[in-house]
Amino acid sequence: MNNSDSINKQSQTESAQPIPNRVLEVRWAYRWEVYRRLKTLGIECNCSTNEPLRVYLHSPTTVIQIWSVLRQSGAARRELIDWLENCWKVKSDRKSRRFDP
């Protein structure tokens, strides 16, 4: 095993360890909805009666997924519609630029 192999194995080991669990501040009315959605996404979390939602952050992708779920649960419907329409616009703008000579 050469030096670069040991560095790669070490970085893989370090990245595989989860960031400590975090308590999320979620409105009590949305807590179980958020918990079920996170479970559906395969994100490790715990939620007990009269306890806060605890989430285990394993990767940056997990953090982004959690952010998205929280945003969707707490945002107004109009805000989500505007966000989605903007995403479609950005995507179509990118497609049209790809085919320009």
Secondary structure, DSSP 4 states (H G I P E B T S, - for coil): --HHHHHHHHHHHHHHSPEEEEEE---HHHHHHHHHHHHHTT--EE--TTS-EEEEE-SHHHHHHHHHHHHHHHS-HHHHHHHHHHHHHHHHHHHHHHT--
